[in-house]
Amino acid sequence: MTRKCHRLTALLLCCALLISAGCAAAEKTVTVTFTGDCTLGSEESTRADQYSFDSVAAREGYDYFFANFRDLFEKDDITFINFEGVLSDSKAQESQRKRYRFRGPSGFVKILTGSSVELAGVANNHIGDYGKQGEETTKQILEEAGVEWAQESKYYIFEKDGIKIAFFALHNKWLNSNFEKFKQMILRMKQTGEVNAIVATWHTGKEYRGAHESGKISTESTAKRMIQYGVDVLMMHHPHVLQGIDIANNRTICYSLGNFVFGGNDEIRTEKFLIDKTVTSLYSMVTQVKLTFGDDGTYLGQQVTLYPTYTSSGGPFHETILNNYQPYRANAEEAVPIREAIQIDTKFDLPEITTDSEGLSKIEMPYLPAFEGAMIPESDGEEDLLASGPQGVPEAASAAPTRDNKSN
C-alpha cells in the first residue's frame, strides 16, 4: 500500500471515529428522581410533643430530613416528590371532618429548597386539610421559594437542552371524572410535539396493602391505558407501603413507592402489618429514571434504578420504632426484605441487589428502548378493554384515608 493510501485510510478512520463520537454526543438525557409520600408537618394535637415532626425540625434544623439523599437529588436534573399536607402559618379552615390533618409552618419550605427538590405534586387527599386557604397558601409558598408544583390538569414542563418533558400529578378524585380529558391532553401533547415525553404520578390504591389492584377495571388496567395513550413513566403513591413494578410498551410503572419523609406518624411498625402480612411502612424506595433522547428530540428509551430505603433509623419505641423522619439508603443486607416486598407484587424477576462505592444498595433495571407498537396486555380479557378505550378507573381507592391504625 502506498504512503498516499495509508494517509487516506487513516483519514477515513478518523472521520469514522468523529462521526461515531458525534452520534454518541447527539444523545440527550434527562434524569428524574421520585420519592413517595412526604408530609412535612404535624397534627395540631401533637405539634408540641417531643417526638413530633415540628419538634424534631426545631431541634435538628431544616437540612436534617433529606440529608441522606441530598447528594442524589443534587446530581439529577429534577426531583419530584409527592407533597402530602399543607404549608401555612394559619390553622384556619381546618377540616374537622377528617380524622388526620397535617400542617407545617411556611418556613418548612426550606426543607425542600435546601435539599434540591424542584417539583412537588400536590394532587392528594391531604392538600385540602385546611380548606381552600391551606391549599392556596401552600402553592403560594412553594412558588415564592422557587419550587414548582403540579396538580391534575395544571402540569409543569421541564426543559433541558431543547428537550421538553411534561410532569403531571394526578389524584383519583379528579381522575375519576376527567379520565377522557386527561387522555385527550396527553394525546394532543404527543401528536403536536409540544413535549418529547410525559411523566405522571398518581395518588391511588388501597392503604397498607402490599399488592396493587388488578383486573379489568383496576389500578393496573388504568395505568396501562395511560401508557398506551402517551405517558412514558408512571409512579404511584398513597398506600404508604411498597408495591410492585410493571412494564408496558417498554415504559415503567411503579404501583407504590411507599412513604419517604413522613411527618404524619411518630411511630412506625417494624412487624409485618396485620392488614397485609407482606408489608410494613418502614420499607420504601426512591426511584431514578434516566430518559434518553436523540439530537432531534426523539424519545429513545429509559433506564430505572431503584434505591431501597428505610423511612427511619429511630430507636425502639414499644412494639414499633420511633420515627426520626430521616430516611436512609439501605445497605445490601438491609435491602433484601425491601426487594422481597417489591418482588411479591411484581410479575417478572427483579435484578439482584448491587452496591455502590459506599456500600449502599441499588437495583438497576434493564434499559428499555423505545417501543411504539401495540401494547400486548398480560391479563385475560384485557385486550377488548384496551381496544374499546377507557372504561373507568379503580373504585377501590377512596379520596379519604382508610387507615385502620394511626401508628401504621
TIZA-917571 format. One record per residue (C-alpha): x negated, y negated, z negated. Coordinates in steps of 0.05 Angstrom, whole numbers, plus 5000, padded with zeros to 4 digits. Last residue first. Example, Ala and Ser with C-alpha at 12.3 -4.5 7.8 and 13.67 -1.06 7.14 Angstrom:
2
472750214857475450904844
***
This chain:
408
598649523783598849163716605648863732608949543740614049753791612149223842617149113898615448403919620648023959620547984035622448714040618249254073622249874092626249584150620449604198621449204262626749224315627649604380622649224422621949444495625250014533618650334553615950314483622050684455622151184511614851374499615951414424619552084428614052464393608752014363601951964397603551394444599851334510598850594525598950414598592250174624588549554603582649854567576949414545571249794514571950044442565250074406565150624354566950464281561350294233562850474161558950054112555550154045550649724008543650003998540249324008537449504076544349704100548050344084551750874123558351224109560551744159564951574218572451654208575852274233582352144271589552094245588151594190592351564125588052044084581851744117582751054085583251324014577651814029573051244052574550883986573151523947566251573980564350833976561850873904556551373925554150963984554050303947560449893943560949163963563448713908569948383887569647833835576447723802573947983734579848453730579148833664579349573675585250013660587250513607585550003552580749503582574149783605569249293638570248863699566949043765572848823806576148903875571549453896569649433969568149894027565649464085568849684151565449514216569449424280566849384351570749054407571449034482570248674548575148084548573947664609571546974591567646844656561046994620563947664598567047754529565548154467569448154402565648354339570548534285568848524211573248864160573148774085575749394049579149503983579450003926581249803854588449763877589050513869591351033919592551783931597051903871602751483900607751193851603851443790597751093818591051433816587251223754583050593753588950133741587149403748588348883695588548123698593548143755595547573801588547303810587047763869580347643902580948223952587148663952588549224001586349214074592949514097595149824164588749684202590049684277584249654327584849584403582650124451589650124482591950354413587350534355589650664283586850564214589350784146591950484082588550144024592349833966595749163952601549393998601948674027596648694082595648814156590348714209591748724284586448614336587548524412594848304411597448294483604348604493601949324484598149144420604448834390608349444412603349894377604349504312611849574319611350334326606650384266610549934220616750324236622450444284620951094320616651394265611151164218610950774154603950664126600851144076597550994009603650663979602750133926607249613959611249824020609049514086608448814115604448174118601748184190595147914213594147754286588347654336589547464408584047434461581747004520586646444508590945984551589746454609596746364635598447104631595147204563598446614529605146764563605247494539603247254469608946764464614047224497612747764446613047274388619847024412622347734420620047904350623347294320628647514271625048084236618447734250620147144204621947554142616748064160610847584157605947394211599247034212596946894283589946724308589046524381582046624410578746154460571946294491568545684521562245794480566445834416573645634407578645814353586045704366590645704306597845944307604145604283609246114306608346524242603646164195596445974208591745544166585245174178580744984120577744294128578944074056584443594076587744144116587744644059590544124010596043934060597944654072598444803998602444163985607444364040608545054009608944813937613844263952618044713996619245183938614245353884613546103897614545983972607546173994608546813953612147274003607147194059605446784120599946314093594146594133587846214114582146034162575145774152572546144091565145964085564646084009564345373983570345164025574445743998573245663923573444913935580945003949581445143875581344393862588644343881590844733819592645463828599645763829602646463828609846643816611947343798619047553778622447103829629046783811625346243773622545953837618145383812620944753845615944303808609844653779605344083800597844063813598944493875595645063912600545633922600146393929597846923977592246664022591047234070583847124092580646984160573046864163570446554227563946584267560447074222553846974184556746534129562147034112557147604102552647164060558546934017560947634004558147773934559447053911566747033932569446923861563646563828562845953872568645593838565745583768564646133717568045883654573645453683574745953740575246513689580546123651584545993715584246723736586946943668582547333619582646853561589946663570591545943586594746093654598746683628605846403625604845953685602646533729595546493754591346233812587346403873591246993901587547323958590647923993586248304042579948054076578147954149571647764183571247534256565147564302565647234370561147484425559047244494555947664549552047264600545547384564545848124584547247934656541547424656536747944628538548424684537847874736531047684707528848414706531048514777527447874799521048104764521548784799522548444866516348004854512148604834514248984896512648374940505848294907504149034916506448974989501848385001496048764968497249325019500050005000
***
